[in-house]
């Protein structure tokens, strides 16, 4: 099946959330030309602090409060001596993770979408991994997590093996 012809103009007309979703799909499908277009469009977006549109209400922004992944039997999980763990190699938009960290986002690993998480905790850091294969760069994220016991039910739609619980509770930023 041919890939739709994505142009910078078409991608610029999309929301940031949609651009990030398109980028994630392009990374998964090794469509480096689409990844580059998405990266360019994302780099052109103004940060919320630079927007000039007046608003009577307190500004809000969405962020991912919980990242849910199907990760059977701790595949790619490394346990560290300080009690934290790493969960390796997820395709997630870098800018979303940085925003999520400010709000104490959670990571939840599930054997399937139908089961509560078997491993979960608060994300305290991440590392971007650039994987060079066949002349292409594949960007993956390794999460660093402080575990907790609060099992989480699957959140997020879609048919893939990841789900996001989105929030716009900006009050938590000042806690």
N, CA, C and O of each residue as an XYZ file, in Angstrom:
700
protein
N       0.853     -1.173      0.000
C       0.000      0.000      0.000
C       0.898      1.234      0.000
O       1.778      1.340      0.854
N       0.703      2.174     -0.932
C       1.566      3.344     -1.000
C       1.312      4.287      0.174
O       0.193      4.391      0.676
N       2.370      4.968      0.597
C       2.284      5.947      1.674
C       1.651      7.216      1.129
O       2.000      7.646      0.030
N       0.711      7.843      1.883
C       0.141      9.101      1.411
C       1.256     10.124      1.216
O       2.263     10.094      1.923
N       1.076     11.019      0.263
C       2.077     12.049     -0.004
C       1.956     13.137      1.056
O       1.080     13.998      0.969
N       2.819     13.099      2.039
C       2.808     14.094      3.104
C       3.693     15.255      2.688
O       4.867     15.074      2.366
N       3.121     16.440      2.699
C       3.877     17.645      2.392
C       4.012     18.459      3.664
O       3.247     18.273      4.610
N       4.975     19.354      3.690
C       5.151     20.197      4.869
C       3.910     21.057      5.094
O       3.538     21.311      6.239
N       3.269     21.507      4.026
C       2.065     22.325      4.161
C       0.934     21.534      4.806
O       0.228     22.041      5.678
N       0.768     20.289      4.370
C      -0.286     19.443      4.926
C      -0.024     19.176      6.417
O      -0.946     19.227      7.232
N       1.226     18.894      6.760
C       1.560     18.595      8.155
C       1.439     19.851      9.013
O       0.985     19.769     10.154
N       1.835     21.008      8.489
C       1.711     22.269      9.243
C       0.266     22.573      9.608
O       0.012     23.231     10.618
N      -0.681     22.110      8.812
C      -2.094     22.394      9.080
C      -2.668     21.494     10.182
O      -3.805     21.690     10.611
N      -1.898     20.523     10.632
C      -2.368     19.563     11.645
C      -2.092     20.082     13.052
O      -1.241     20.950     13.246
N      -2.815     19.545     14.031
C      -2.549     19.885     15.428
C      -1.234     19.236     15.861
O      -0.768     18.278     15.244
N      -0.655     19.765     16.912
C       0.602     19.214     17.430
C       0.426     17.743     17.811
O       1.293     16.910     17.548
N      -0.699     17.447     18.426
C      -0.983     16.067     18.831
C      -1.014     15.147     17.605
O      -0.460     14.049     17.632
N      -1.667     15.608     16.529
C      -1.753     14.798     15.315
C      -0.390     14.662     14.627
O      -0.062     13.606     14.087
N       0.393     15.738     14.653
C       1.736     15.665     14.069
C       2.575     14.637     14.824
O       3.281     13.836     14.211
N       2.495     14.662     16.159
C       3.254     13.692     16.960
C       2.805     12.265     16.671
O       3.633     11.357     16.607
N       1.502     12.061     16.495
C       0.996     10.721     16.183
C       1.494     10.270     14.806
O       1.908      9.124     14.628
N       1.448     11.187     13.840
C       1.955     10.871     12.511
C       3.438     10.534     12.576
O       3.894      9.591     11.929
N       4.195     11.308     13.362
C       5.632     11.066     13.492
C       5.895      9.690     14.106
O       6.743      8.943     13.618
N       5.169      9.356     15.172
C       5.340      8.044     15.801
C       5.076      6.921     14.796
O       5.824      5.945     14.740
N       4.012      7.063     14.004
C       3.699      6.045     12.997
C       4.788      5.976     11.929
O       5.157      4.891     11.477
N       5.297      7.137     11.531
C       6.350      7.167     10.515
C       7.622      6.508     11.028
O       8.297      5.797     10.284
N       7.955      6.739     12.299
C       9.135      6.086     12.886
C       8.946      4.582     12.878
O       9.850      3.834     12.507
N       7.759      4.140     13.292
C       7.477      2.707     13.346
C       7.558      2.070     11.959
O       7.938      0.907     11.827
N       7.203      2.831     10.930
C       7.207      2.309      9.562
C       8.477      2.664      8.797
O       8.578      2.403      7.598
N       9.444      3.260      9.490
C      10.730      3.640      8.879
C      10.553      4.595      7.698
O      11.302      4.526      6.724
N       9.574      5.474      7.785
C       9.325      6.476      6.740
C      10.082      7.750      7.119
O       9.493      8.714      7.609
N      11.389      7.740      6.888
C      12.241      8.835      7.353
C      11.881     10.179      6.724
O      12.074     11.217      7.356
N      11.364     10.185      5.500
C      10.983     11.452      4.877
C       9.820     12.097      5.641
O       9.793     13.316      5.812
N       8.872     11.294      6.095
C       7.742     11.809      6.862
C       8.205     12.246      8.252
O       7.730     13.258      8.767
N       9.127     11.498      8.866
C       9.680     11.893     10.173
C      10.322     13.269     10.059
O      10.106     14.129     10.912
N      11.117     13.480      8.999
C      11.785     14.780      8.814
C      10.773     15.905      8.658
O      10.954     16.981      9.228
N       9.716     15.673      7.896
C       8.681     16.694      7.713
C       8.003     17.006      9.052
O       7.771     18.170      9.377
N       7.690     15.975      9.814
C       7.067     16.176     11.124
C       7.995     16.949     12.058
O       7.557     17.865     12.755
N       9.281     16.579     12.070
C      10.248     17.277     12.922
C      10.323     18.754     12.558
O      10.379     19.611     13.439
N      10.323     19.051     11.266
C      10.366     20.437     10.820
C       9.118     21.183     11.276
O       9.215     22.284     11.818
N       7.956     20.592     11.060
C       6.699     21.234     11.468
C       6.659     21.455     12.974
O       6.231     22.515     13.431
N       7.102     20.461     13.757
C       7.120     20.603     15.211
C       8.096     21.688     15.651
O       7.814     22.423     16.598
N       9.235     21.797     14.980
C      10.222     22.814     15.361
C       9.715     24.221     15.075
O      10.185     25.182     15.683
N       8.768     24.353     14.162
C       8.221     25.659     13.815
C       7.106     26.112     14.740
O       6.727     27.283     14.723
N       6.571     25.199     15.550
C       5.488     25.565     16.462
C       6.039     26.442     17.574
O       7.111     26.173     18.115
N       5.300     27.489     17.911
C       5.732     28.380     18.981
C       5.403     27.740     20.326
O       4.342     27.134     20.475
N       6.298     27.866     21.309
C       5.955     27.401     22.652
C       4.760     28.197     23.184
O       4.536     29.338     22.778
N       4.005     27.593     24.086
C       2.810     28.237     24.638
C       3.131     29.607     25.217
O       2.302     30.514     25.139
N       4.317     29.775     25.797
C       4.686     31.041     26.418
C       4.871     32.151     25.393
O       4.871     33.323     25.771
N       5.031     31.829     24.101
C       5.247     32.838     23.075
C       3.994     33.131     22.264
O       4.034     33.995     21.388
N       2.914     32.465     22.514
C       1.690     32.710     21.770
C       1.101     34.046     22.192
O       1.142     34.410     23.368
N       0.555     34.770     21.229
C       0.038     36.100     21.519
C      -1.480     36.128     21.610
O      -2.053     37.180     21.892
N      -2.138     35.016     21.381
C      -3.593     34.974     21.419
C      -4.073     35.251     22.847
O      -3.717     34.506     23.760
N      -4.865     36.295     23.062
C      -5.323     36.611     24.412
C      -6.343     35.588     24.890
O      -7.081     35.007     24.093
N      -6.374     35.379     26.184
C      -7.310     34.436     26.771
C      -7.772     34.963     28.112
O      -6.958     35.372     28.941
N      -9.079     34.952     28.327
C      -9.618     35.421     29.598
C      -9.433     34.369     30.674
O      -9.272     34.704     31.848
N      -9.455     33.098     30.288
C      -9.306     32.012     31.250
C      -7.837     31.663     31.420
O      -6.995     32.019     30.595
N      -7.549     30.959     32.505
C      -6.185     30.484     32.730
C      -5.806     29.528     31.605
O      -6.576     28.621     31.291
N      -4.626     29.712     30.985
C      -4.256     28.829     29.877
C      -4.061     27.395     30.354
O      -3.582     27.152     31.461
N      -4.439     26.458     29.501
C      -4.234     25.054     29.816
C      -3.476     24.397     28.680
O      -3.470     24.890     27.552
N      -2.853     23.309     28.981
C      -2.154     22.527     27.958
C      -2.317     21.065     28.313
O      -2.364     20.701     29.488
N      -2.401     20.242     27.308
C      -2.512     18.819     27.571
C      -1.143     18.202     27.745
O      -0.156     18.659     27.168
N      -1.103     17.167     28.542
C       0.123     16.389     28.725
C      -0.286     14.944     28.981
O      -1.431     14.663     29.335
N       0.651     14.048     28.801
C       0.387     12.637     29.059
C       0.635     12.385     30.536
O       1.755     12.542     31.022
N      -0.415     11.994     31.249
C      -0.317     11.725     32.682
C       0.092     10.277     32.949
O       0.725      9.990     33.965
N      -0.266      9.365     32.042
C       0.086      7.952     32.183
C       0.437      7.379     30.812
O      -0.289      7.564     29.835
N       1.556      6.687     30.767
C       1.983      5.956     29.568
C       1.744      4.475     29.841
O       2.269      3.931     30.813
N       0.958      3.821     28.994
C       0.654      2.403     29.152
C       1.236      1.642     27.965
O       1.045      2.025     26.811
N       1.952      0.554     28.270
C       2.573     -0.253     27.218
C       2.298     -1.733     27.467
O       2.338     -2.201     28.605
N       2.020     -2.459     26.389
C       1.996     -3.916     26.480
C       3.452     -4.352     26.450
O       4.164     -4.137     25.470
N       3.872     -4.964     27.537
C       5.271     -5.370     27.714
C       5.234     -6.693     28.479
O       5.290     -6.718     29.708
N       5.140     -7.761     27.747
C       4.941     -9.064     28.372
C       6.145     -9.499     29.201
O       7.280     -9.512     28.724
N       5.874     -9.847     30.434
C       6.851    -10.475     31.332
C       8.166     -9.705     31.441
O       9.244    -10.291     31.344
N       8.070     -8.387     31.643
C       9.249     -7.539     31.889
C      10.249     -7.516     30.731
O      11.442     -7.311     30.955
N       9.788     -7.720     29.517
C      10.686     -7.663     28.357
C      11.291     -6.252     28.268
O      10.561     -5.262     28.226
N      12.614     -6.169     28.240
C      13.296     -4.884     28.140
C      13.375     -4.111     29.445
O      13.789     -2.952     29.452
N      12.980     -4.740     30.555
C      13.042     -4.072     31.859
C      14.347     -4.444     32.550
O      14.736     -5.612     32.591
N      15.015     -3.429     33.091
C      16.257     -3.624     33.842
C      16.046     -3.069     35.248
O      15.605     -1.931     35.411
N      16.356     -3.863     36.246
C      16.208     -3.434     37.629
C      17.538     -2.888     38.125
O      18.572     -3.544     37.991
N      17.512     -1.692     38.696
C      18.726     -1.022     39.143
C      18.893     -1.161     40.653
O      17.922     -1.386     41.375
N      20.126     -1.025     41.121
C      20.445     -1.256     42.540
C      19.781     -0.244     43.475
O      19.616     -0.527     44.661
N      19.401      0.920     42.969
C      18.757      1.929     43.826
C      17.248      1.710     43.962
O      16.562      2.539     44.560
N      16.717      0.603     43.416
C      15.293      0.291     43.526
C      14.472      0.763     42.338
O      13.301      0.403     42.220
N      15.061      1.562     41.455
C      14.348      2.009     40.261
C      14.454      0.946     39.174
O      15.172     -0.042     39.323
N      13.734      1.163     38.086
C      13.875      0.269     36.941
C      13.843      1.072     35.656
O      13.335      2.192     35.613
N      14.401      0.472     34.603
C      14.356      1.045     33.256
C      13.454      0.159     32.403
O      13.494     -1.068     32.487
N      12.651      0.809     31.589
C      11.839      0.100     30.612
C      12.272      0.612     29.250
O      12.160      1.803     28.960
N      12.764     -0.287     28.422
C      13.496      0.123     27.227
C      12.696      0.069     25.945
O      11.819     -0.769     25.735
N      13.046      0.987     25.134
C      12.815      1.091     23.693
C      11.370      1.293     23.279
O      10.765      0.443     22.626
N      10.834      2.430     23.672
C       9.480      2.812     23.293
C       9.541      3.987     22.332
O      10.374      4.880     22.487
N       8.662      3.986     21.342
C       8.567      5.105     20.411
C       7.546      6.089     20.986
O       6.340      5.843     20.962
N       8.055      7.197     21.500
C       7.236      8.212     22.148
C       7.827      9.575     21.776
O       9.046      9.716     21.678
N       6.980     10.563     21.572
C       7.451     11.904     21.225
C       8.245     12.510     22.384
O       7.748     12.619     23.506
N       9.461     12.894     22.096
C      10.399     13.440     23.079
C       9.806     14.629     23.835
O       9.919     14.693     25.059
N       9.177     15.571     23.130
C       8.642     16.762     23.785
C       7.488     16.431     24.729
O       7.292     17.127     25.725
N       6.724     15.380     24.433
C       5.634     14.983     25.330
C       6.189     14.452     26.658
O       5.627     14.723     27.719
N       7.273     13.710     26.595
C       7.860     13.159     27.821
C       8.380     14.280     28.711
O       8.159     14.271     29.922
N       9.066     15.238     28.116
C       9.588     16.353     28.918
C       8.464     17.075     29.647
O       8.608     17.423     30.819
N       7.357     17.299     28.969
C       6.202     17.946     29.594
C       5.631     17.055     30.697
O       5.305     17.533     31.783
N       5.513     15.769     30.414
C       4.942     14.827     31.381
C       5.751     14.755     32.667
O       5.189     14.620     33.753
N       7.065     14.844     32.544
C       7.928     14.774     33.731
C       7.608     15.870     34.729
O       7.685     15.649     35.938
N       7.251     17.047     34.241
C       6.931     18.170     35.135
C       5.697     17.882     35.980
O       5.512     18.492     37.033
N       4.854     16.960     35.528
C       3.600     16.682     36.209
C       3.583     15.336     36.935
O       2.533     14.902     37.408
N       4.735     14.676     37.025
C       4.786     13.401     37.741
C       4.082     12.271     37.031
O       3.363     11.494     37.660
N       4.277     12.167     35.736
C       3.599     11.146     34.936
C       3.971      9.732     35.379
O       5.040      9.496     35.943
N       3.071      8.816     35.110
C       3.243      7.402     35.461
C       3.532      6.574     34.219
O       3.159      6.942     33.105
N       4.202      5.454     34.432
C       4.415      4.449     33.396
C       3.806      3.164     33.911
O       3.994      2.809     35.074
N       3.075      2.461     33.056
C       2.437      1.204     33.445
C       2.716      0.151     32.385
O       2.499      0.382     31.195
N       3.198     -1.006     32.824
C       3.477     -2.127     31.926
C       2.412     -3.200     32.130
O       2.071     -3.554     33.258
N       1.898     -3.705     31.019
C       0.809     -4.684     31.042
C       1.208     -5.897     30.213
O       1.937     -5.773     29.229
N       0.728     -7.066     30.614
C       0.884     -8.245     29.760
C      -0.096     -8.187     28.593
O       0.179     -8.729     27.522
N      -1.232     -7.538     28.793
C      -2.200     -7.294     27.724
C      -3.025     -6.083     28.121
O      -3.014     -5.664     29.278
N      -3.741     -5.523     27.155
C      -4.589     -4.368     27.435
C      -5.735     -4.713     28.382
O      -6.287     -3.833     29.042
N      -6.087     -5.983     28.447
C      -7.230     -6.407     29.249
C      -6.889     -6.601     30.716
O      -7.787     -6.756     31.544
N      -5.605     -6.594     31.051
C      -5.175     -6.824     32.431
C      -4.641     -5.539     33.052
O      -4.064     -4.707     32.350
N      -4.828     -5.365     34.374
C      -4.191     -4.223     35.037
C      -2.665     -4.344     34.923
O      -2.136     -5.421     34.649
N      -1.987     -3.247     35.132
C      -0.527     -3.265     35.030
C       0.067     -4.208     36.073
O      -0.467     -4.349     37.173
N       1.161     -4.841     35.720
C       1.892     -5.681     36.671
C       3.102     -4.939     37.218
O       3.652     -5.326     38.249
N       3.521     -3.874     36.538
C       4.642     -3.050     36.986
C       4.315     -1.608     36.623
O       3.905     -1.329     35.496
N       4.493     -0.695     37.564
C       4.127      0.691     37.348
C       4.915      1.584     38.295
O       5.524      1.114     39.257
N       4.892      2.858     38.009
C       5.570      3.810     38.877
C       5.630      5.190     38.239
O       5.072      5.430     37.168
N       6.328      6.090     38.932
C       6.478      7.468     38.480
C       7.731      7.591     37.623
O       8.807      7.134     38.010
N       7.584      8.200     36.478
C       8.723      8.414     35.582
C       9.596      9.525     36.173
O       9.114     10.629     36.424
N      10.875      9.230     36.391
C      11.773     10.233     36.952
C      12.850     10.664     35.953
O      13.618     11.587     36.223
N      12.901     10.006     34.821
C      13.866     10.380     33.794
C      13.677      9.520     32.563
O      12.890      8.574     32.557
N      14.416      9.867     31.520
C      14.369      9.083     30.288
C      15.647      9.326     29.515
O      16.374     10.289     29.757
N      15.900      8.432     28.583
C      17.057      8.568     27.711
C      16.598      8.315     26.280
O      15.917      7.331     25.993
N      16.980      9.213     25.400
C      16.678      9.044     23.978
C      17.749      8.136     23.385
O      18.943      8.381     23.559
N      17.323      7.095     22.691
C      18.227      6.144     22.064
C      18.056      6.262     20.553
O      16.973      6.016     20.023
N      19.121      6.637     19.870
C      19.106      6.679     18.408
C      19.683      5.374     17.906
O      20.865      5.088     18.100
N      18.849      4.589     17.264
C      19.236      3.283     16.757
C      19.467      3.407     15.256
O      18.537      3.703     14.505
N      20.689      3.184     14.823
C      21.034      3.321     13.413
C      20.999      1.946     12.753
O      21.836      1.088     13.033
N      20.018      1.748     11.873
C      19.878      0.486     11.160
C      19.582      0.769      9.701
O      18.743      1.613      9.385
N      20.255      0.080      8.827
C      20.009      0.195      7.388
C      20.060      1.641      6.902
O      19.288      2.036      6.028
N      20.982      2.433      7.476
C      21.137      3.811      7.052
C      20.070      4.758      7.558
O      20.037      5.921      7.158
N      19.192      4.279      8.434
C      18.129      5.112      8.981
C      18.269      5.206     10.493
O      18.810      4.311     11.142
N      17.771      6.307     11.037
C      17.790      6.497     12.480
C      16.408      6.190     13.032
O      15.407      6.737     12.571
N      16.365      5.324     14.007
C      15.114      5.035     14.711
C      15.268      5.540     16.133
O      16.173      5.122     16.856
N      14.389      6.431     16.528
C      14.462      7.037     17.849
C      13.565      6.257     18.799
O      12.383      6.043     18.530
N      14.139      5.846     19.891
C      13.402      5.127     20.934
C      13.679      5.803     22.271
O      14.662      6.529     22.421
N      12.821      5.562     23.218
C      12.950      6.150     24.552
C      13.059      5.042     25.584
O      12.272      4.096     25.582
N      14.048      5.170     26.471
C      14.164      4.311     27.648
C      13.718      5.140     28.851
O      14.261      6.215     29.102
N      12.734      4.644     29.589
C      12.204      5.344     30.754
C      12.924      4.889     32.023
O      13.263      3.714     32.159
N      13.158      5.823     32.953
C      13.658      5.527     34.288
C      12.494      5.774     35.238
O      11.898      6.851     35.232
N      12.169      4.761     36.064
C      10.929      4.780     36.844
C      11.181      4.407     38.295
O      11.934      3.479     38.592
N      10.535      5.150     39.203
C      10.477      4.766     40.611
C       9.198      3.948     40.771
O       8.102      4.469     40.559
N       9.325      2.667     41.143
C       8.133      1.804     41.183
C       7.200      2.141     42.341
O       7.604      2.696     43.363
N       5.928      1.780     42.136
C       4.961      1.826     43.234
C       4.011      0.646     43.075
O       4.050     -0.068     42.073
N       3.170      0.454     44.061
C       2.301     -0.732     44.086
C       0.934     -0.496     43.460
O       0.170     -1.449     43.307
N       0.596      0.729     43.095
C      -0.744      1.048     42.602
C      -0.998      0.591     41.190
O      -0.730      1.327     40.240
N      -1.519     -0.632     41.033
C      -1.786     -1.177     39.692
C      -2.754     -0.269     38.947
O      -3.670      0.300     39.541
N      -2.542     -0.140     37.638
C      -3.351      0.754     36.810
C      -4.052     -0.036     35.704
O      -3.470     -0.937     35.099
N      -5.307      0.317     35.455
C      -6.018     -0.254     34.319
C      -5.525      0.422     33.047
O      -5.041      1.553     33.084
N      -5.652     -0.280     31.917
C      -5.217      0.248     30.628
C      -5.928      1.573     30.342
O      -7.125      1.705     30.596
N      -5.198      2.539     29.820
C      -5.763      3.823     29.417
C      -5.323      4.111     27.994
O      -4.215      3.755     27.593
N      -6.174      4.741     27.251
C      -5.834      5.132     25.886
C      -6.554      4.276     24.876
O      -6.876      3.115     25.127
N      -6.798      4.869     23.733
C      -7.487      4.160     22.665
C      -6.503      3.622     21.655
O      -5.302      3.540     21.911
N      -7.022      3.264     20.525
C      -6.177      2.781     19.437
C      -6.000      1.283     19.477
O      -6.457      0.602     20.394
N      -5.320      0.785     18.453
C      -5.147     -0.657     18.314
C      -3.723     -1.104     18.604
O      -3.451     -2.305     18.599
N      -2.814     -0.183     18.855
C      -1.417     -0.540     19.075
C      -1.165     -1.057     20.477
O      -2.089     -1.350     21.236
N       0.117     -1.161     20.796
C       0.508     -1.693     22.096
C       0.934     -0.603     23.055
O       1.695     -0.857     23.988
N       0.442      0.632     22.829
C       0.672      1.702     23.777
C      -0.589      2.534     23.896
O      -1.370      2.651     22.952
N      -0.770      3.102     25.059
C      -1.925      3.955     25.306
C      -1.523      5.104     26.206
O      -0.649      4.958     27.062
N      -2.160      6.248     26.013
C      -1.854      7.439     26.799
C      -3.105      7.906     27.529
O      -4.194      7.936     26.956
N      -2.942      8.270     28.796
C      -3.989      8.953     29.537
C      -3.613     10.424     29.521
O      -2.626     10.826     30.137
N      -4.406     11.231     28.810
C      -4.128     12.658     28.672
C      -4.803     13.427     29.793
O      -5.864     13.036     30.279
N      -4.181     14.523     30.197
C      -4.741     15.376     31.233
C      -4.464     16.827     30.876
O      -3.540     17.120     30.117
N      -5.255     17.726     31.419
C      -5.000     19.153     31.247
C      -5.010     19.853     32.597
O      -5.220     21.064     32.666
N      -4.788     19.112     33.658
C      -4.774     19.662     35.020
C      -3.477     20.435     35.244
O      -2.502     19.880     35.752
N      -3.463     21.692     34.873
C      -2.258     22.515     34.971
C      -1.948     22.912     36.419
O      -0.824     23.322     36.711
N      -2.916     22.798     37.327
C      -2.664     23.180     38.719
C      -1.555     22.348     39.320
O      -0.843     22.832     40.200
N      -1.381     21.106     38.878
C      -0.352     20.227     39.437
C       1.049     20.739     39.164
O       1.987     20.371     39.871
N       1.214     21.596     38.133
C       2.542     22.094     37.784
C       3.143     22.894     38.928
O       4.365     22.966     39.059
N       2.304     23.490     39.749
C       2.812     24.366     40.808
C       2.902     23.678     42.160
O       3.231     24.325     43.154
N       2.617     22.383     42.221
C       2.711     21.642     43.485
C       4.136     21.559     43.974
O       4.396     20.971     45.024
